Amino acid sequence: MFINKTVSSRFFKKSAFAVLAIMCAALPLYAGTQTAALSESTPVTAAAPDGKKLSSSALMSFPEIAKQTNSVLYWDALAGNGIFEKNGRFLSFSAHNSFVMLDCLEITPCSLPIKQGGTYYASRDFFDTVKNIFDTLPPEVHFRIGAILIDPGHGGQDPGAVADYTVNGKKQTLREKDVVLFTAKDLYNRLKEKYPDKKIMLTRSTDVFLTLNQRTDIANTVKLAEHEAILYVSLHANSAFYTKAKGFEVWYLSPGYRRTLIKSTGSDKDKDVRPILNSMMEEEFTTESILIAKYIQNGIKAQVGHLTTDRGLKEEEWFVVRNANMPSVLVELGFVTNEEEAMLLFDKDYLRKLSVGIYNGLTAFVTHFEESRGFTGGR
């Protein structure tokens, strides 16, 4: 998903935010309810650090700085610490330090805030420093979902789960490969219409056989632009010796499974850094896969929960989810071996409802992912 320099920018930015979150745990969002002196520039005269007098025009309140820089102010008056946030970037400052710090990484010297009558103010130098930092920042990076790959299981000489039933006096065979292909194609059409700017793909669109390796190779070789991600959704139908078993379930890769996502370049420095980045990426993929699974589970339940059983989320080391180097889930649409559910799986309208449920789950995840700029763990 995010390899090399992309993975660095994403995960190190996330780590920086974690530090900021600790710093700001007690910082209330300024909402104009604090002292009136903070609502606008206040004409006062105070002593500058060098002992000279500063005129009223040389002092500004922090809310006024936020207003003029189009940023959001988080301010803890008791501790004298604050943060200006703009376009996902965080500029932290303190009344006790003569510098500002961008995203917990870059420090820029500036004048010390000035306290007057119990309220802190900043000099024009402080304002100029904040404004200059925000004005010279490169355009914000937005991570987006660039591709969604739908993988209908089995096909060709591999029918998957099979069961024979008598429907309206005629013998009919319910085949997993047919159920998942119809559902996958319907899902494909819905996603294609929703996201004309994304790559929406099927591993197969006809009744052909693909090996498991071929399926994951397709997923792992999709070309993505920088800062783009791909999602992998494998569709299957279930079977069991216990014919009363019924319902849908969504699987994701066991969090404890270890795999190599970032290949080594052979350098000594890489040997130290790569395991850390690989572990961070694994954790990110796990988080995203669980979120996708939960969204899909909710989506299907909303559509057909009154007709069948929600068997919940499950984890397993299925071949396709452990070998697809991206967030991936496997959806079991129902049991072909349960006669009541089989009658539903014969019904094209029911399969469309399953498709709508998966579609709603995927679009909910895409919205969450892209609006949070790729920080799926939440803020």
Residue pairs with C-beta under 8 A, 6 or more apart in sequence:
1 224
1 229
1 230
1 281
1 284
1 285
1 325
1 326
1 327
2 10
2 11
2 143
2 227
2 229
2 281
3 261
3 262
4 262
6 226
6 227
7 262
7 277
7 280
7 281
8 277
9 141
10 143
10 227
10 374
11 277
11 280
11 281
11 284
13 103
14 375
14 377
16 90
16 103
16 104
16 105
17 90
17 103
17 375
17 379
19 104
20 83
20 90
20 92
20 103
20 104
21 379
23 81
23 83
23 92
23 104
24 74
24 83
26 76
26 79
27 74
27 75
27 76
27 81
27 82
27 83
28 74
28 75
28 76
29 72
29 74
30 38
30 62
30 63
30 66
30 72
30 73
30 74
30 75
32 39
32 63
34 75
34 77
35 77
35 118
35 119
37 61
37 117
37 119
38 61
38 62
38 63
38 75
38 119
39 61
39 63
40 61
40 63
40 64
41 56
41 59
41 60
41 61
41 64
42 56
42 59
42 61
42 119
42 121
43 56
43 57
44 56
44 59
44 116
44 117
44 121
45 53
45 54
45 55
45 56
46 53
46 54
46 59
46 114
46 116
46 121
47 53
47 54
47 114
48 54
48 111
48 114
48 123
49 98
49 111
49 112
54 114
54 123
58 123
58 124
59 114
59 116
59 121
59 122
59 123
59 124
60 121
60 122
60 123
60 124
60 126
60 127
61 119
61 121
61 122
62 73
62 75
62 82
62 120
62 122
63 73
65 71
65 73
65 84
65 122
65 126
65 127
65 130
65 131
66 72
66 73
66 84
68 127
68 131
69 84
69 86
69 130
69 131
69 134
70 86
70 134
71 84
71 85
71 86
71 91
71 130
71 134
72 84
72 85
72 86
73 82
73 83
73 84
73 85
74 82
74 83
74 85
75 81
75 82
75 83
76 82
77 120
80 94
80 95
80 96
80 113
80 120
81 92
81 93
81 94
81 95
82 92
82 93
82 94
83 90
83 91
83 92
83 93
84 90
84 91
84 93
84 130
84 134
85 91
86 134
86 137
87 137
87 140
88 140
88 373
89 102
89 103
89 134
89 137
89 140
90 102
90 103
90 104
91 100
91 101
91 102
91 130
91 133
91 134
92 100
92 101
92 104
93 99
93 100
93 101
93 110
93 113
93 126
93 130
94 113
95 112
95 113
95 115
95 120
96 112
97 112
98 109
98 110
98 111
98 112
99 107
99 108
99 109
99 110
100 107
100 108
100 110
100 129
100 130
100 133
101 107
101 108
102 108
102 133
108 129
108 133
110 125
110 126
110 129
110 130
111 122
111 123
111 125
111 126
113 120
113 121
113 122
113 126
114 120
114 121
114 122
114 123
115 121
140 373
141 227
141 373
142 227
142 370
142 373
142 374
143 227
143 228
143 229
143 369
143 370
143 373
143 374
144 227
144 228
144 229
144 369
144 370
144 374
145 198
145 228
145 229
145 230
145 231
145 366
145 369
145 370
146 198
146 199
146 224
146 225
146 228
146 229
146 230
147 198
147 199
147 200
147 201
147 222
147 224
147 228
147 229
147 230
147 231
148 191
148 195
148 198
148 199
148 200
148 201
148 230
148 231
148 233
148 362
149 201
149 202
149 203
149 218
149 219
149 222
149 230
149 231
149 232
149 233
150 184
150 187
150 188
150 191
150 200
150 201
150 202
150 203
150 233
150 235
151 184
151 202
151 203
151 204
151 215
151 219
151 232
151 233
151 234
151 235
151 320
152 177
152 180
152 181
152 183
152 184
152 185
152 202
152 203
152 204
152 235
153 160
153 176
153 177
153 180
153 234
153 235
153 236
154 160
154 176
154 177
154 180
154 209
154 236
155 177
155 181
155 204
155 206
155 207
155 208
155 209
155 210
156 177
156 207
156 208
156 209
156 210
157 209
158 177
158 209
159 175
159 176
159 177
160 175
160 176
160 177
160 180
160 236
160 237
161 175
161 176
161 237
161 238
161 239
161 336
161 337
162 173
162 174
162 175
162 176
162 336
163 173
163 174
163 239
163 336
163 337
163 342
164 171
164 172
164 173
164 174
165 171
165 172
165 173
165 174
165 339
165 342
165 343
165 346
166 172
167 343
167 346
172 346
174 336
174 342
174 345
174 346
175 336
176 236
176 237
176 239
176 336
177 207
178 207
179 237
179 333
179 336
179 345
179 351
180 235
180 236
180 237
180 333
181 204
181 205
181 206
181 207
182 348
182 351
183 235
183 333
183 351
183 354
183 355
183 358
184 202
184 235
185 202
185 205
186 351
186 352
186 355
187 233
187 235
187 355
187 358
187 359
188 200
188 201
188 202
188 205
190 355
190 356
190 359
191 198
191 200
191 359
191 362
191 363
192 200
194 359
194 363
195 366
199 222
199 230
201 218
201 222
203 210
203 214
203 215
203 218
203 219
204 210
212 319
212 320
212 323
213 323
215 234
215 320
216 319
216 320
216 323
216 324
219 230
219 232
219 324
219 325
219 326
219 328
220 323
220 324
220 325
220 326
222 230
224 230
227 374
229 326
229 327
229 369
229 374
230 326
231 292
231 326
231 327
231 328
231 362
231 365
231 366
232 320
232 321
232 324
232 326
232 327
232 328
232 329
233 292
233 296
233 328
233 329
233 330
233 331
233 358
233 362
234 318
234 320
234 321
234 328
234 329
234 330
234 331
235 330
235 331
235 333
235 358
236 330
236 331
236 332
236 333
237 332
237 333
237 334
237 335
237 336
237 345
238 245
238 249
238 332
238 333
238 334
238 335
238 336
238 337
239 335
239 336
239 337
240 335
240 337
240 338
241 337
243 337
243 338
243 339
244 338
245 335
245 337
245 338
246 308
246 309
246 334
246 335
246 338
246 340
246 341
247 308
247 309
247 310
247 311
247 334
247 335
247 341
248 297
248 300
248 304
248 308
248 309
248 310
248 311
248 331
248 332
248 333
248 334
248 354
249 310
249 311
249 312
249 313
249 314
249 331
249 332
250 293
250 294
250 296
250 297
250 300
250 312
250 313
250 314
250 329
250 330
250 331
250 332
251 293
251 313
251 314
251 315
251 316
251 318
251 321
251 329
251 330
251 331
251 332
252 286
252 289
252 290
252 292
252 293
252 313
252 314
252 315
252 321
252 328
252 329
252 330
253 285
253 286
253 289
253 315
253 316
253 317
253 318
253 321
253 322
253 328
254 315
254 316
254 317
255 286
255 315
257 317
257 322
258 282
259 282
259 322
259 325
260 278
261 278
261 281
261 282
261 285
261 325
262 274
262 277
262 278
262 281
264 270
264 271
264 274
284 376
284 377
285 326
285 327
285 328
287 376
287 377
288 327
288 365
288 369
288 376
289 321
289 327
289 328
289 329
290 313
291 365
291 368
291 376
292 327
292 329
292 361
292 362
292 365
293 313
293 329
294 313
295 360
295 361
295 362
295 364
295 365
295 368
296 329
296 331
296 357
296 358
296 361
296 362
297 310
297 312
297 313
297 361
298 361
298 364
299 356
299 357
299 358
299 359
299 360
299 361
299 362
299 364
300 310
300 331
300 354
300 357
300 358
300 361
301 310
301 357
302 357
302 360
303 353
303 354
303 356
303 357
303 360
304 344
304 350
304 353
304 354
304 357
307 344
307 350
308 334
308 341
308 344
311 332
316 330
318 330
320 328
320 330
321 328
321 329
321 330
331 358
333 345
333 351
333 354
334 341
334 344
334 345
334 354
335 341
335 342
336 342
336 345
344 350
345 351
368 376
369 376
372 378
372 379
